[in-house]
Every structure is written in C-alpha cells, then in structure tokens.
Amino acid sequence: MRRAEKQNSKPALNIAAPKTGPQKTENKPLKKKNDIFFKSAFEDYFSDMLRFLYKDADQIFDLEKPISFMDKELLEISPDRKKRGGTRNADMLARIHLCNGMHELFLLHVEIQTETNAKFPQRVLTYWYRLTDRYNLPIVSHTIFTGKPDQLQPDKYYYKMLGTELSFKHNTYQIFQHTEEELLQFDNPFALVVLVAQKELFRKQLGELELHNTKIKIIEKLTDNGNYTQQSITRFLLFLENMLHIENKELNLKFEERLKNLTGEQITMGIIETEKMLNIEEGIEIGQLAKQEKVVTNLILQLGLSDAQAAKVADAPLSFVRKIRRQLEKGIN
C-alpha cells in the first residue's frame, strides 16, 4: 500500500470536541470477535494510524524501519492482569524508530477503550511508569476511545498530598471526533478503519441498507485514485466483511456487482471468502498453539515437571517446552 498523502483536515493530537453535556459510560464493549478484528486492523494500518493521529508523522517517525509489536511484554506489566484473567486483547505496545538523533526508538502504548470511568487515567499512568522502569526508553501513551460520541474521555491524572504532587496527561482520540464525510476525505486507510468502527457500534440501529451504503462508499474510496494495490484492497475488504457482515442476499449481490465494476472483476467476493477461510484456518492453528502453550505453562508452574516430562505429557516438541520455560523465567525475573 502506498504511503498516504498528508491531509490539511483536522486529524491531530488531542483535538477532542468540547463536551457540552453529561458524560455517560454505559457503552457496551465490542463483541470479542470484532475486538480481535479491530485490533488486527490497527496493527495492519499502524503506520497509517500514526499519520492520522500526527500530522507530521513522516518527520517524527522513521516509518521505513520495522515496527515491533510487544503484546507479550505489555501483558507482563498489565495492572489488570489478575483481575482480567491475564489478558487485554485490545491494548497495544509498539517499538517505533524516530527520525531525530535524540532517541533512535521509543515505545508507543495504545489503549483501545470502549468503556471508561474517571479512574481510567490512573491505569494509563500505571502502564507508563512500569514501561519506563522496565525499558528505560521514552514512553508515549495514546488512548483511542471507541465508544459512543458521549463516551467519557478522561485524559489527566492529578495527585497531591503533603507536598507530593504529580500531574500526568496522555493523548486521546475519539472515533466520532470526525464525521463520516470528513473521514472519507482522507487519503488514509486508517480513516476508513475508524469509519467502520463507527458503523459497527450502531449497526443494529442503522440497519443493513445503511451498512451496505457505507460499504459501497468505502470500496469507491479504495478504488478511486489508484493508491491501493489489489492485495491491500482485498485485505481491507476482508476486515470490512468481518466487521459489517450483511445477511441480505439482494444487497450482497449489489455489493458484488459494484465491486466487480470498480476493480474490473480483479476482486470478487469469492476471493474475499477464500481469504476469510484461509484466515480462519490460520486462526485455528494459532488457537491450538495457544492452548498447547497454556498446558505446558501449567505443567511447569503447577506440577513442577521437567522439560522432558512436560513435553511428553503435552505431546509438544522439547524445544517448544524449553522456550516456554525461558519466557516464564524471564517474566519472574
């Protein structure tokens, strides 16, 4: 996918619209399956997300160098690890290179939050100081709020007692900060990810016809200027179908015809379905690996088995068991 052109529109850091009424928090979180698809899209379009959030992203970040995602490292220092069962699917930690000479790289901690309360900034602060202590690198925290427009969006933590004082502020973006019309003006696929998130949140109220019309607008945007390759369009359409799936056969046929016309029949829903099946198979393999890792972990920690014993019981390669043990020892130390 080609690098998106810079926009003169409003995507900027901390430009939240004024709050004019009482803030509510009764937003239901994304369904777990959609939460995974959403996070995957954030990873797929991470560079585009940086360009969306920071208007001078190409002068700040060296996006030619690889971006490393550190989910396991983030899990190890999570303040909610015990309370949440040891995982937070939507949080992200990425190691990114900078263009300036002061720091070759830094860590960006991204929170994807549908539900929030007034104590939320304290949790972000906890992440920040644990990451700072562990890596001794510059840490930037950025929360992307994915709830409804009236979602509580706290971004400051302040503490003062007996002469001890602390003020902490983190960056925020709310997905309804831009309208649908504004998002469609960006030459940036992450803007379309945000648009999909908006529609997914209200899919029941909008109905399938409105979702269909949105999907048409998105494929028109992806194909109107030649900036996106066939592979990148297919990848986005897979995300789109997973998030905004429609059961209406007539609408699906109309979408199929429009897609064929816009891509010269180079991309069809048959191709998208094939990609989906391949991803499902890959997901099954990943899920099986995760289960095996959990079994080995329990055999080591709870039963105290040796590597050879754990490998035999879990029917896993000895090298795999040794790798899990090294990770566990690293986490303990």
C-alpha positions in Angstrom: 0.0 0.0 0.0 1.3 3.4 -0.9 2.1 5.9 1.8 -1.0 8.1 2.3 -0.7 11.8 1.4 -0.8 14.3 4.2 -4.1 15.9 4.9 -4.9 19.5 5.7 -8.0 18.4 7.5 -8.3 18.0 11.3 -6.5 14.8 12.3 -4.3 16.0 15.1 -3.2 15.1 18.6 -5.7 15.9 21.4 -8.3 17.9 19.4 -11.3 16.5 21.2 -14.5 18.4 20.6 -15.8 20.4 23.6 -18.0 18.3 25.9 -21.4 20.0 26.2 -23.4 17.6 28.3 -23.1 14.9 31.0 -20.8 12.1 30.1 -22.1 8.6 30.1 -20.3 5.3 30.4 -23.0 2.7 29.6 -21.4 1.8 26.2 -21.3 -1.9 25.5 -17.8 -3.1 24.5 -17.1 -4.5 21.1 -18.0 -8.2 20.7 -14.9 -10.3 21.5 -14.6 -11.5 17.9 -14.9 -8.0 16.5 -12.4 -6.8 19.1 -9.8 -9.1 17.6 -10.5 -8.0 14.0 -10.4 -4.4 15.2 -7.0 -4.8 16.8 -5.7 -6.7 13.8 -6.7 -3.7 11.6 -4.8 -1.4 14.0 -1.7 -3.5 13.5 -2.1 -3.7 9.7 -2.5 0.0 9.4 -0.3 1.1 12.2 1.8 3.5 10.1 -1.3 5.0 8.6 -2.7 5.4 12.2 0.4 7.4 13.1 -0.1 9.6 10.1 -3.7 10.0 11.0 -3.0 11.0 14.6 0.2 13.1 14.0 0.1 15.4 11.0 3.9 15.5 10.8 4.3 11.7 11.3 6.8 11.3 8.5 9.1 13.9 10.1 8.6 12.4 13.6 8.8 8.6 12.9 11.2 6.7 10.7 8.4 4.6 9.1 10.8 2.9 6.7 12.2 0.9 9.7 10.2 -2.1 11.0 7.6 -1.6 13.8 7.7 -4.3 16.5 4.6 -5.2 18.4 5.2 -6.2 22.0 1.9 -7.7 23.2 3.5 -10.3 25.5 5.7 -7.6 27.1 2.6 -5.4 27.7 0.8 -8.3 29.3 3.6 -9.0 31.7 3.3 -5.5 33.2 -0.5 -5.1 32.9 -2.1 -3.6 36.0 -5.3 -5.6 35.2 -3.5 -9.0 34.7 -5.1 -10.8 37.6 -8.4 -9.0 37.6 -9.0 -9.5 33.9 -7.8 -13.1 33.7 -4.3 -12.3 32.4 -5.1 -10.7 29.0 -6.3 -7.5 27.5 -6.9 -8.1 23.8 -7.2 -4.5 22.7 -4.1 -2.9 24.3 -1.1 -2.5 22.1 2.6 -1.7 22.7 4.8 -0.9 19.7 8.5 -0.2 19.3 9.0 2.6 16.8 12.0 4.4 15.4 12.2 8.1 15.4 13.8 10.4 12.8 15.7 12.6 15.3 19.0 11.8 16.8 18.0 12.1 20.4 16.3 8.7 20.6 16.6 6.0 18.0 13.3 4.5 19.1 10.6 4.8 21.6 7.6 2.8 22.8 4.0 3.8 21.9 1.4 2.4 24.2 -2.1 2.4 22.6 -5.3 1.8 24.5 -8.4 0.9 22.6 -11.2 1.7 25.0 -15.0 1.4 24.7 -15.8 1.7 28.4 -14.1 4.2 30.7 -14.5 5.8 34.1 -12.9 8.7 35.9 -10.1 6.4 37.3 -9.0 5.3 33.8 -6.1 7.8 33.6 -4.5 6.2 36.7 -4.4 2.9 34.9 -2.7 4.5 31.9 -0.2 6.1 34.3 0.5 2.7 35.8 1.3 1.3 32.4 3.5 4.3 31.7 5.7 4.1 34.8 6.0 0.3 34.6 7.1 0.5 31.0 9.5 3.4 31.8 11.1 1.4 34.6 11.4 -1.7 32.6 12.7 -0.4 29.3 14.3 3.0 30.2 13.0 4.4 26.9 10.7 7.3 26.1 7.1 6.1 26.5 4.2 7.8 24.8 0.6 6.8 25.8 -2.3 7.3 23.4 -5.9 6.2 24.1 -8.3 5.6 21.2 -11.8 5.8 22.6 -14.1 3.5 20.6 -17.4 4.1 22.4 -20.3 6.3 21.5 -20.0 10.1 21.0 -20.9 10.9 24.6 -18.3 8.5 26.0 -16.3 9.7 29.0 -12.8 10.6 27.8 -10.6 11.3 30.8 -7.0 12.1 29.9 -5.5 13.6 33.1 -4.4 12.2 36.4 -3.5 14.5 39.3 -2.3 13.7 42.8 -1.3 16.0 45.6 -0.7 15.2 49.3 1.6 16.8 51.9 3.8 18.4 49.4 4.0 15.5 47.0 2.4 16.4 43.7 2.0 14.5 40.4 0.4 15.6 37.1 0.1 13.1 34.2 -1.6 13.7 30.8 -1.9 11.2 28.0 -3.0 11.6 24.3 -6.5 10.8 23.2 -8.6 10.3 20.1 -12.3 9.5 20.0 -13.7 7.7 16.9 -16.6 10.2 16.5 -14.2 13.1 16.6 -14.5 13.1 12.8 -17.7 12.8 10.8 -18.3 10.2 8.1 -17.9 12.9 5.5 -14.6 14.0 7.0 -13.2 10.5 7.2 -14.0 9.8 3.6 -11.9 12.9 2.6 -8.7 11.4 4.0 -6.4 9.5 1.7 -5.6 7.2 4.5 -7.0 3.7 5.1 -6.9 4.2 8.9 -9.7 6.8 8.5 -11.8 4.0 6.9 -11.0 1.8 9.8 -12.4 4.5 12.1 -15.5 4.8 9.9 -16.1 1.0 10.1 -15.8 1.2 13.9 -18.4 4.0 14.0 -20.8 1.9 11.9 -20.2 -1.3 13.8 -21.1 0.4 17.1 -24.5 1.4 15.8 -25.1 -1.4 13.3 -28.4 -2.5 14.9 -29.9 1.0 14.8 -28.6 1.7 11.3 -29.9 -1.4 9.6 -28.4 -3.4 6.7 -29.3 -0.9 3.9 -27.2 1.9 5.7 -24.4 -0.6 6.3 -24.5 -1.6 2.6 -24.3 2.1 1.5 -21.3 2.6 3.8 -19.5 -0.4 2.3 -20.1 0.9 -1.2 -18.6 4.3 -0.2 -15.6 2.6 1.3 -14.8 0.5 -1.8 -15.3 3.5 -4.0 -12.8 5.3 -1.8 -10.3 2.4 -2.0 -10.5 2.3 -5.8 -11.0 5.9 -6.9 -7.3 7.1 -7.2 -5.2 4.0 -7.8 -3.3 4.5 -4.5 -4.1 1.0 -3.2 -2.9 -2.3 -4.6 -5.3 -5.3 -5.3 -3.8 -7.0 -2.3 -4.3 -4.1 0.0 -7.9 -3.6 -1.2 -8.6 -7.3 -0.7 -7.1 -7.1 2.8 -9.3 -4.2 3.8 -12.4 -5.8 2.3 -11.8 -8.9 4.4 -11.8 -6.7 7.5 -14.9 -4.9 6.2 -16.8 -8.1 5.7 -15.9 -9.4 9.2 -17.0 -6.2 10.9 -20.0 -5.2 8.8 -21.4 -8.5 7.5 -24.8 -8.4 5.9 -27.2 -11.3 5.5 -29.5 -9.7 2.9 -28.8 -11.6 -0.3 -30.1 -8.8 -2.6 -27.8 -6.2 -1.0 -24.9 -8.6 -1.2 -25.4 -9.2 -4.9 -25.5 -5.4 -5.5 -22.3 -5.1 -3.5 -20.7 -7.9 -5.5 -21.6 -6.2 -8.8 -20.3 -2.8 -7.7 -17.1 -4.4 -6.5 -16.6 -6.2 -9.9 -17.2 -2.9 -11.8 -14.8 -0.9 -9.7 -12.0 -3.4 -9.8 -12.5 -4.7 -13.4 -13.5 -8.1 -11.9 -10.0 -8.4 -10.4 -11.5 -8.6 -6.9 -14.7 -10.6 -6.2 -16.5 -11.8 -3.1 -15.3 -15.2 -4.0 -11.7 -14.1 -3.5 -12.7 -12.4 -0.2 -14.4 -15.6 1.0 -11.3 -17.6 0.2 -9.1 -15.2 2.1 -11.5 -15.5 5.0 -11.3 -19.2 5.1 -7.5 -19.1 5.0 -7.6 -16.7 7.9 -10.0 -19.0 9.8 -7.7 -21.9 9.3 -4.7 -19.8 10.4 -6.7 -18.7 13.5 -7.5 -22.3 14.4 -3.8 -23.2 14.2 -2.9 -20.2 16.4 -5.6 -21.1 18.8 -4.3 -24.7 19.1 -0.8 -23.3 19.7 -2.1 -21.0 22.4 -3.8 -24.0 24.2 -0.7 -26.0 24.0 1.3 -23.2 25.5 -1.2 -22.9 28.3 -0.9 -26.6 29.0 2.9 -26.5 29.1 2.8 -23.5 31.4 0.6 -25.2 33.9 2.7 -28.4 33.8 5.8 -26.4 34.6 4.4 -24.0 37.2 1.7 -26.1 38.9 3.2 -29.6 38.7 6.9 -28.7 38.5 7.6 -31.1 35.7 10.9 -31.2 33.9 11.1 -30.1 30.3 11.2 -33.7 29.1 8.2 -34.7 31.3 6.2 -31.6 30.2 7.0 -32.3 26.5 5.8 -35.9 26.8 2.5 -35.1 28.7 1.6 -32.2 26.4 2.8 -34.0 23.2 4.9 -31.0 22.3 8.4 -30.6 21.0 11.1 -30.3 23.6 12.3 -27.1 22.1 8.9 -25.6 22.4 8.8 -26.5 26.2 12.2 -25.0 26.7 11.1 -21.8 25.0 8.1 -21.6 27.3 10.3 -22.1 30.4 12.7 -19.4 29.3 9.8 -17.0 28.9 8.4 -17.9 32.3 11.8 -17.4 34.0 12.2 -14.1 32.2 8.8 -13.0 33.5 9.6 -14.0 37.0 13.0 -12.2 37.0 
